[in-house]
Structures are given as C-alpha cells and as structure tokens.
Amino acid sequence: MPRATRFTGSLDSRVPVIARRIKERMTQLGLGEVGLAKRCRAIAPDLFGVELHVPRDRVSKILMNCKQHPGKNAAKVIAYRELQMLAAALDVSMEWLVGQHDSRDPVHWDVLADGRRVEHVLHLLAEYEERAGELLVWAEFLMCSLVMPEFMHAYHEARFSELSVLGLDEEKQQAVALFDRIGNARRKRLLGPSGDRGYRYRQLIFHSDLRKIAGGEEEYRGIAPGVRQSSLRHLARLVADLSMKIELTVVDDSRARGVRRALRDYQSLSVFGEEFSLWDYHTGTVAWSEHPRYVGAHRRMLAELEAHAMCRGGEETVELLRDLARTMGRSQDRIRIR
C-alpha cells in the first residue's frame, strides 16, 4: 500500500475529494481509466527521472471513492508521487486536486517562476466560472478579455518595464509573453459564441482608472492614443451587446475610498459565486482560496464597491465609454491642428 503523506486522508475526508476531482477532470478531457494510466506512465520519467506508473486498476480503486459506499477494495490513501503524476496527467495543480476548502491558508503561486502555472490558472478560471455561473472581478485595469490584443500587449510591456531598467530584458519579454498568453486564452474563451459558456462576466473598475486610460496617464503613457481609443470603443460594443453577458460597473472613487484602501496591495480580485476567489498582487504573485472565510470576505468587498457605482452595465456605461473615446478624438484633433 502506498505510504501516507500530509496530502492523504481517510475515506471521510481527503480521498473522496481527490477521487471526485479526478473523475470530473477525466470527463472534461474525455479520458478513461486506461488513458489516464497511460498518461501517468508517460509523464513519470520527466517528473522523477525513473519509470513509475499508476496502473489502471489503481486508478479504478481511487475512483471507487466517488461512490457513496466505496467498498473494501477502494483506495484508503494516495501517495504523494501518485498525486504528482495524476495532477500532471490531468493538467491541473496538485493544490486544486487535493482541495483547499478546509485550509485557511490561501495558495500562492509565482507564475513567472514556473510556466506550468499558466495552465493551472487557466484551468481554475474555467472550472469555477462554469460552476458558479458568474465571474465578478475588480481590477485597476481593464481585464485582458475586454480589450484589443494590441492594447493588452502594450499594457503588459508597461507593467514589466522595470525589468528592462534593471537590465533584465530577456526576463521582461518572457513575462510579457506569459501574460499575453493568459490574456489571449481568456479573450478567446469569453468572446467565443456566448451559448458555449454558461456564465456572466462582470468587471468593476474605478472611474479614475478609466480616465487614466483615456488620458494616457502613468502606465498608459506609452500606449498609442489610437490603440487606447479603439479599445474603449471595442468595450462599449461588448457591453452594449446584451447577448454577450458582459457588464462593466464604474465605481465612484470618492464614495469608495475605504474599499480602495483595502485593495491597495492588489491588482485584481475575482470572486466566483460562493465557491472560489483569486487575486493577484503588484509583485505578479497569484493567490487563490476555496475557503469560505476568504470567498465571503472578498465577495462583501466587491458588493460594497458595487453599492458605490456611478454607472453599471447597460446604456449608462456604454455612453461613458463612448464619451471618453470621443474626448480622446477631440484631443487628437486639437493636437493635429496645432
């Protein structure tokens, strides 16, 4: 029998959670027990440098824990190396596979230090969007899904410009490419046929942060006015098209000062129903939790932001975006006349 580790548990705790998540992911990927076992065997040499595997009958015993009454042949524990192989074979993180609902400590990932985290982040976002039926996110910038690719790339160049100042040009380009990859995948998922996704997408943003984009201030200074203007018009079209199920709520800065102070260390904060929250810091670290303590607190923060909205969704937001774009156009006309 495999040696128990801190990731294992009794039949009434961790193993059933792991088994259910393995089964769900197998269904998503169209994998059977034999297919999963083959993937584990193929991955083992890269993970451990030796031939290891999780045979089909072992997979079957683990999956017995999906049943209400697993039976005496069901796996009682899962070894650490088995978890590593299963997570890699299923393209998910071990942290998600084990489940964090009972842990008060959020999971922190340095995405820049481990390229595999890109797929892990994308999996978490897709998993909980569909499960919750909505994504509610605050960010101090417009989310990549909502802007044109040219705008997104230029923003990422500005975000990681400090690395070039430090002489780390290669590291900067790697960071930009990584975040572009996440953004492009997210945009493709959101803007595909709306019938293919079962969730609403809602972003909150402070009015002052929108004005920075229009005015080309701070990190937007190096982004061409035409690119910024096109993205604002593009977003206005998305919000105006109700079939897209995309909403933008613009928050009044003066009325939400307290919440803004609470968010000062974050770049973005996302909440998925009552089940999951994910946030990222200015350092580039991503954190997430399934624990009700975090999810509930984050949901209350975003609800307070919504209560201080100056306009939300619909015609008001569309008109604000179009007005910002028109203002940019008039400014450029004055510059050309001079």
Secondary structure, 3 states (H helix, E strand, C coil): CCCCCCCCCCCCCHHHHHHHHHHHHHHHHCCCHHHHHHHHHHHHHHHHCCCCCCCHHHHHHHHHHHCCCCCCCCCCCCCHHHHHHHHHHCCCCHHHHHCCCCCCCCEEEEHHHCCHHHHHHHHHHHHHHHHHCEEEEEECCCCHHHCCHHHHHHHHHHHCHHHHHCCCHHHHHHHHHHHHHHHHHHHHHHHCCHHHCCCEEEEEEEHHHHHHHHHCCHHHCCCCHHHHHHHHHHHHHHHHCHHHCEEEEEECHHHCHHHHHHCCCEEEEEEECCCEEEEEECCCEEEEECCHHHHHHHHHHHHHHHHCEEEECHHHHHHHHHHHHHHHHHHHHHHHHC
